[in-house]
Amino acid sequence: MTIQLYKGDCLEVMKQIPDKSVDCVITDPPYGFGYQSNMKKTKDLPMFYDRNTSWLNTFLYLANQKLKNDGHFYMFCPVQKVDEFKQKTENFFIIKNLIVWDKQGFGMGDLYGQYAPSYEFIIFAVKEQGRKLNGTRERDLFSFPKTKCDLHPTQKPIELLSKIIEKSTNENDVVLDPFMGSGTTGVACKRLNRNFIGIELDDKYFEIAKNRIEGELV
């Protein structure tokens, strides 16, 4: 098992990864809201790519190039941006599902002018036919409680990432997360004996992810 962590712009770092060398891309990119958390720990750390989605086509092109022909692609997507994310993804992949992640709780949003958001989409796509999913056929609804976002404002639960990894990869396969954040995908890969490539632009979150993954016992 190998762990490769890169601090930098994924649109540049991904160019260094050999084409058709990745079994699965799993990532939670910025959603293009210009969102800046009100959490005291992170309010001074706006996310570089979270101002717009002009980067999305280039990212999807590179993800397609690095993924094996039978590989799987997963990208978290907000309800408000699903049309744009879906349309751009369809330029490079065949979408198989819009998986619904039921957070079993409330998310961020307008406290008075909207219903409390309680789910996110995960775009599941392939380049060609795609390999078979492991295990039995399951519903496209994943119910996992959201985790406490003490390391990153959009931190995802390890259990959710572990499920995706187990369904789409085997031991020693290569998983790529170009927007690594706090490193949850890397932790799940290490626990499941998958090779992992993680990329993160922000200095603070790169160090958090690096320390978290390196400190994970297997």
PyMOL commands that set and color helices and strands:
alter all, ss='L'
color gray80, all
select helices_A, chain A and resi 10-16+56-66+79-89+158-168+184-192+203-214
alter helices_A, ss='H'
color red, helices_A
select strands_A, chain A and resi 3-7+22-27+67-77+94-102+119-126+141-143+174-177+195-200
alter strands_A, ss='S'
color yellow, strands_A
deselect
rebuild
show_as cartoon
